[in-house]
Each structure stands twice: as structure tokens, then as C-alpha cells.
Amino acid sequence: MNVASATAAPTPHEPTPRKGRRSVVEVKDLTMGWGDVVLQKDLSFEVKEGEIFAILGGSGCGKSTLLRYLIGLEHVAKGEVVVEGRTVAEFEGGAPPFGVMFQAGALFGSSTVGENVELPLEEWTDLPPDAISAVAKAKLRLVGLDGAYAKFPSELSGGMKKRAAIARALALEPKLVFLDEPSAGLDPVTAAELDELITTLNQSLGLTVVIVTHELESIFRIVHRAIMLDKETKSVIAIGNPHELAESEDARVSDFFNRRPSRHESSVPPAERTRT
């Protein structure tokens, strides 16, 4: 039985494609890289309102770099990135129209969990301190961290840190959030609980979620559509629902979704593969 079949059993939140909705992210002919180094060429895709959309691909294909372009941390030299109707260049000097959960949470260790969540509110709003505190506590309750407001990140488990980072990403009430490897480093139960939280936020708040991940169980469990980047061709080689992509006739795509080694890897003796 392949991975797609093993994980495709219906759940209370069976992912279904979002059709007929406006585009909240539009990438047009984007080329990513630095100097003579090109990661991806002429990249084009869109993310629809209300989707949980995943950016997938093997190591070194540019997944996290693409996320940096989407949130405005990288300068667009060729092509266009439009998020919520604005080019990324327009984000400078104002509150971004999205929230971001960085890889591993990226919480400030010298600040309490509450203070971490309050940072965007202090930076981008004129709310008084008591209102900022109330909003931060409400966001922590929303992600299941009621009572963690006064704790420091070092007192939290890995899963709790991810939840706190999501609470911070939601502080300004965005309708779009970017999550970088939310399930990485978590045990299967904690990862499943985080998937459930992401799905609940998507359904209850109408949140659009863009995820960079390589966790297949999470991909099959919650993602509506995915884009797959390829390092060799520097291009998009697949886009669609993960369950459908797992049955792709393109071996590069179906191998990824079914955890099959590529032909190149298969030709390398196991002892050599371990050393590389």
C-alpha cells in the first residue's frame, strides 16, 4: 500500500480544493536567486482565499527562499509577487497584511510568551497597554495556551513554542498566515494536534494558510493544494491536491509523495549513501 492510500482515509476535516475564490497570493514569472545562482526560474502560481496551500520539494529547491520572497524579505529582481493586492515592495514602512510563523518559532528567549505575542501590537497599533495585554491573552487562548502568558519560551515544549509563534502571527488579525515547517521536530501526536489547530483556524476564521513543509502525514491530512518545486529543472513540476499528486505519472512527483528513493539515490550503494 502506498503512502497516499495509507493516509487518505476520510477525517472530520477532509481537505477539499477551494474553487471560485479570489487570489490572495499571486506569483508571476518570479526568478529567485543571487548573482549567478538561480534557484527557480519564471515561477508562477496563485493561492486562493481560504486555502491551506503547501510549498513542497526536495532539499535545496528553494522552498524557504520562496517564502522569504512572499513575505518581502528578499528583493524581487525579476517577476512579480502580489500579496493581498499589494506588491511586496509596498510592505515597507507599514504593517504587513499577513502573519508569519518562522521555523522553530523564533520566539525571543528573554521575553515572556505574552510579550512575544504583544510585539506586533506594540509596533503596529495605538492600543493602550491593557488592551494589548488582553489581545495577547485572547490569541494564546485561541491556540490552546491559556495560562502561558507569563511563561518564558524556555519553559515551553516544542509544540507549545510553535503554538505561541502562531499566536504571535495572529496578533494583528490577518486573514493570511505563512508557516515555515510548523511540524518539524515534533513527535507524531504533537504534530497531529498542531495540524488540527491549523485546520480549525482555517475553518473557523476563514484563514488562508501557506505552509512550507516536508512532513507527508501533515500534507495529506490538511493541505488543499500544493506546489512542488524541482531543484534540477528550477521549475514547478506539479500543482494540485496532494492525494491526486501522489498518483502522478511524473515519477519525480509520485516518488516524493510515496517516499520512494529517486533513481539516482537507488543507484548509490547503501554504504556510500550513508556517508553523503
N, C-alpha and C positions, 0 to 999 in steps of 0.2 A: 504493500500500500504506500503511495507516495505521500509527501507531507501535505499537499493540498487536500487530499482525500481525508487524511487523518485529522485535519484541523477545520474542515469545512462544515461540521455539524452545526445546525442552527442554534443560535443563542438568543437570549432576550434582546440583544442589540445587534442582530444580524446586519452587517454593513450592506447598504444598497446604494447604487450610484445616485448622485444628485443631478437632476436634469432640469433644464429650463430656468436656471437661476443665473443671476448676474455674476460676472467675473470680479473677484476681489484682488486677485494677483494675475498680472499679465506679463509674461516674459517674451520678448520679441527679438529674435536674431542676436541673442547675447553671446559674446565670446568672452570667456574667462581665462585669466592668466596674468603673468607678469613678465614683461620684456619678451624674450623669445620663447618662454614657456607657456604653452597653451593647454589648458585642462579640458575645455569644451568649446566647440565652435558652433555658431549660429543656432543657439539653443532657443527653442520656442515652446511654450506651454501656458496653460492658464489654470487657475484654481477657482472653483465655483463657491459661491456663498453657501455655508452650512456643511461643507465637505470636511472629512478628515482625509488629508492628502499627504502621501508619503514620498519622500525623495530617497531613492534606493540606488544601489550599485556597489561594486566591489571596492576594496581599499584603493585609495589614490585616484578615484574617478572624479572627485570634486564635489562631493555631497555637502560637506561642511562649508566649503568655499562658496558654493551656490547660496547657502543660507546667509552667508555674510553679504553677498550681493543683494539679496532680497531685503535685508534689514538696513542696508545703507552703509555698512562698514567697509565696503570695497567700492572704489570708483569705477563706474561703467564707462569703458573706453569705446566699446562697440556694441550697438544694440540698445535695448530699452527695457527697463524694469519699472512697472507701474503697480503700485500697491494702494488699494482703496482710492483709485482715481488720481493718485499723485506719483510723480517720478521720485525715485529715492533721493535725488538731489534736493528736492523740496522739503525733506525731513529736517534738514539742518536748521537749528535755531528754534525749533518748536517741538511740542510733544508728538511722538510718533503715533500713528494710528493703529498700533498693534502692541502686543506684549511679547516678550521673549524669555524663554527658559533656556539658559545656556547649559552646555554639557556639564554634568556633575553638580548642577545647581548654581555654582558660582556665588554662594552667599558670602557676605563679609563676616569673617570669623570674630572680629572684635565688636560686632553689633549684635543685639538680640534679634531673634526671629521677627519680632514685631517691628523693630527699627529697620530691618531689611525690607519688609513689605511697605513701610511708610516712605521709603526713599523716593519713589516716583511721585508720590503725592506731595511731598515737600518740594520737589524740584519743579513740578508742572502745574500745581494748583495753588489757590489762595485760601484753602481751607484752614480754619484755626486748628491748633494742636489737638484739642479734644475730639474734633470731627475726624481728623486724620487717624487718630488712635482708634476710633470707633470703626472706621472703614477697614483698617488693617485687621482688626479682630474679626470683622464680618468675613473678610476674604479667607482668613485662616479657618474659620468655621466651615466655610464653603468647601474647602479641600480636606476636611476631616482633621484639622489640627487645633481644635478648640482647646485652650489651656496651654498652648505652646508659645504664646505671645512673649513671655518674659524669659524664655529659654535661649541659650546660645546654640549656634549651629553644631558645636562640638558635642552637645547633649542629645542630638537627634540621630536616629538611624538613617541609613542611606535612603530608604523610601520616604521618610519624613522630610529629609532635605529636599528631595525632588518636589514634594507637595508644597513645601514652603516657597520654593522657587516659582512654582506655578501660581501660588497666591500672589507673589510679587508681580508676576506677569499680568495678572488680572486687576491690579490695583486701580488702573485708570479706566476700567470698564471697557476694554477694547472688544471688538467683535471678531478680531483675528489674533491668533497667537501662533508663535513659532516655537517648536520644542526640539531641542538638539539632543538626541539619544536619551529620551526620558527613561527607558527601561534598562539601560546599560548598567551592569554591575549589581543588579538586584536579583534576589532569589526568585524562583518561578511564582510563588504565591504573592509576594510583594509586587512583582511585575504585573500579575493579573489584576491585582487590586488597583494599581495605577492605571491600567488600561480601562478598568471600569469607571474610574474617576474621569478620565478623558472623554469617554463615551457619554457619561452623564452630563458633563459640562457642554459637550457638543449638542446634546438633545434638549437639555433644559434651558440653556442660554442662547441657543442658536449659534454657538461659537464655531467659527471656521478655524480649523487646526491644520497647520503644516508641520510635518514631523520628518526629521532626518533620523533614520534608524536602520539597523540590520537585523533586528530581532524578528524572526519569521513568525513566531507564535502571535506576537502583538500585531504584526502586519495583517495576518489572516483574520485576527479577532476583531479589529476595529477600523481598518482603513477602507474607505470607499473607493478611492482611486490612487494609483501610484505611478510615478515616472521612474524609469530605470536608466541610469547613465552608464556609458561604457568607456573605460579608460583607453582602450586601443583605438577605437574609431573616433573618440572625442565627441560623441553624439548621444542623442536619445535613441535607445533601441527598442523601447516599449513604453506604452502608457495605457492604463486601464485598471479594471478591478483585479486585485491580487489573485482571486480564485480563478479568473479567466487567464491571467498571465501565466499561472502555473502550468497550464495546458498549451502554452505557446509552441508553435512549430520551430521557433528560433531556439536552438539548443542553449545559447548563452542565457536566455531568459528562463526557460524551463529548468535548467540546471541550477540556477540561483534559487528558485522557489522550491525546488525539491532536494536541496542540499546534495547535489551531485558534483563531484570534482570535475573541473574542466579537462579537456583532452591534454592540455599542456601539463597540468598537475598530475594527471594519471600516468603520463609518460615518465615522470620523475620517480626513481626508486624511493620507497618509504624512508630509508635512512637519510638520503640526500634531502628529502622534503622536510624532515625534522630539523636539519641543520640550517635551512634557509629561512 
